[in-house]
Amino acid sequence: MMFYAAAAVAVISTVLVITRSNAVHALLYLVVSFLAAAVMFFALGAPLAAALEVIIYAGAVVVLFVFVVMMSNLQAERSRQSPWTSLRAWAGPAALSLVLLGEFLVVIASRGTRGLGPGAVPPKAVGISLFSTYVLGVELAAMLLLAAVVGAFHLGSRRETPHHRFFEETPK
C-alpha cells in the first residue's frame, strides 16, 4: 500500500511538473516527485538508493536547475514579486509532501518491517552491479549530466544581440 501511495504521488507531481508554466513552481513539484521516488525505493528494500535519490537528485540536481532558472532569467517578463512567497505556490507540493510524511511515519511506527522487497541490498552489491553490469548506463548518465551543465552555462552566458544590422549601435 505504501508503494502505491508513493507511486501515485510521484505520478501526480510529475504531471504537475510538466504542466506548470512557472519554472519555480515546476521545480517545487519536481522535488516532491524525487522524494516520492525515494519512498518507493525504500519500500522496495533499497535504503541506499532512497538516500542517494534524496541527496543527489532532490538536493544537487534541483539546486543546479534553480541556478539555471536564475542564470537564464526566465521570469524577467513577469512581475518581480517573488514566486516563493505566495501561498498558492506551496499548497500543492505541501499536500503531496504530507502524504509522503504520513507514509514515513507509518514506516517509523512499524519499526521498518513494511518493506516489499526481499531485504535490504548492501551498498557493496549496488556498487558492484553499477560498475560491472550497468557500467554503460552509468557512463551515459554522466555524459548526459555533463551536457546539461554545458547547456546551462551556454544559456546563462548568452548575450542579447540585435536581430538586424540596422539595430546595432555604431561606434562614434
N, C-alpha and C positions, 0 to 999 in steps of 0.2 A: 504493500500500500504506500509506503514511504517513497519508493522508487517512482511509482506512477504519479504521485502528487508533485514530486520534484520535476518529473518529465513534463507535466502539464504547465508548471511554472516556467520551465525553460522554453517551451513552445510559445506560450503567450508572450513572454518577454522578448523572444527573438522576433516574433511578428511585429511587436511594437517597435523594436529597433529599426526594422525595415520601413515601417510606415510613418515614423516621425520625421517632420520636415526640419526641426531644430536639431542640430548636431549634438548639442549638450544633453538634451532630453534623450536622444538615442543612446548616448554613452551611459546614462543612468540605467536604462533598460539593459544595456549590454553587460554591465556589472552584475545585475540580477541574474541574467542568463548564465554568466560564468559561475556564479555562486550555486545556481541550481544544478549545473553540470557537476560541480564538486560534490554536492549532496548525492547525486546519482552514483558517482564513483565510490563514495563512502558506503552507500547502501549495497553496492556490489562487492564489497570487501577489499577495496583498494584505497586505504587511507593515504598512502604516499601520493598516488595520482590525485586525490582530492586536495591534499595540501599543495601540491605543485600547481594545480588549477587555480587555487586562490592566490598563491604567491606570484606566479608568473603571469597568468592571464588577467585575473582581476586586479592585480597590482601593477605590474610593469607595463603590460601592453596597453591597458586603459590609460595610464599616465602618458605613454607615447601618443596615443590618439588625442588626448587633451592638448598636448603640445602641438600636434598637427593642426588642430582646430584653432589654437591661438596664433600659430605662425601664419596660417593661410588666411586668417581674418575673415572667416565665412559669415560672420554675423555683422559685418560692417554696415550693410544696408538696413538692418533692423534697428530698432530703438536701442539705446545704450543702457537700458535697465538690465541689471544682471539676471540671467535666466535661472540662476541657482537659488534666488531668494523667493520666488513665487511658490506658494503652497501647492498649486496645481501641478507643478513640475515634479514634486516629491510624492504626491498622493499614490500614483500607480506603482512606482518602484517600492514605496514603503509597504503597500498592501501585499505585494508579491514577496517581499523580504520577510514580512510577518509570517507568511505561510512557511517559508524555509526555516524561520526561527522556531515555529511550532514543531516542525519535524526534528530539528536539532534537540529540542527539549524532550521529545519522545525518546530519542536515542539515549540521551543522558539518563532519563528516568529508568530505562530498561537496562542500563549499565552496558550498553554496546552489544547486546545479544541479538539485535534485529537485523543483522547483515544478511543479504540474499546470496552472496557468493559462498564458495566452499571454505573460505577462511581468508585471513589477511595474506597478501602477497608481499614477501620480503623485498626490501629495496635492492638487494643484490640480484634477485631474479629479474626485476624490472630493468636494471642496468644491462644485464647480460642479454636480455631479449631486445632491448633498444639498439644495442651496438653490435648485434650479430644478425638476428632475423630481420629487424626493421631498420637497418642502417640506411637504406635508400630513402625511406620516409623521413628519417631524422635529417638527412642531408638536404632533401628537398624543402623541408620546413625551414631550415636555416637559411637556404638561399632565398626563399620567399620573404622571410623577415628582413634579410639584408636589402632586397629590392624595395620593400616597404619603407625602410629607413632612407634609402637614396631618393625615393619618390617624395617623401615628406620633406627632405632637405631641398629638393628641386622646387616643390610648390612653395615652400617658405621663403626661398631666396629670389623668387621671380619678381622682376621689376615691371612696373606699368610702362608699356610702350605705346606710342600713338599708333592708331590704326591706319593712318595715311601720312605720306610725307609732308603734306601741307600743314599738318597739325604739329609738326616737330618745331621745337624752338631753334631759331638760328642764332649763332653766336654774334655778339655785337662788337 
